[in-house]
């Protein structure tokens, strides 16, 4: 049961990033995104992923792997759209 709750929590917190990624991609603007916030968030998510791998906790691995991809995507767009 705890694994199930972990996976549901992982899915919800990861999916929470999708609207921002989609909005940023469609608008081609990351002006409202804080570089320092997303840099810290991405670093924290990476460390959570490493932790999850160390303790072999699948919900932690799942959530942070997907969230890391989304957070890196937002950081990439922050730099890409700033140059335009």
SULFENSUL-V288344 format. One line per field, one symbol per residue. ss: DSSP state (@ for helix, = for strand, . for the rest). burial: 1 if it has 16 or more other C-alpha atoms within 10 Angstrom, else 0. A space follows every 10 residues. Layout:
BEGIN
ss=???
burial=???
END
This chain:
BEGIN
ss=.@@@@@@@@@ @@@@@..@@@ @@@@@@@... ....@@@@@@ @@@@@@@@@@ @@@@@..@@@ @@@@@@@@@@ @@@@@@@@@@ @@..
burial=0000011001 1001000001 1001100011 0000000100 1100110111 0100000111 1111111101 1101101100 0000
END
